[in-house]
């Protein structure tokens, strides 16, 4: 995992108990689960940032829809879904 450093932070007691229960049920330690959670969080945030950047690029390039077109597309999708 490369260079690791120890950090600390506060967490509600009920969350610690839930974390410890989960750790026991999957036969992992608390540290492993916290590392996994942080990795998942960072990946999700990076994904969100990429979507935002993609949206900003689309706006700069003029690839946008008027609100009426968005509503029409949503209505069409909704009707198609209910027709199934």
Secondary structure, DSSP 8 states (H G I E B T S, - for coil): --S---------HHHHHHHHHHHHHTT--HHHHHHHHHHHHHHHHHHHHHHHHHHHHHHHTT----HHHHHHHHHHHHHHHHH-
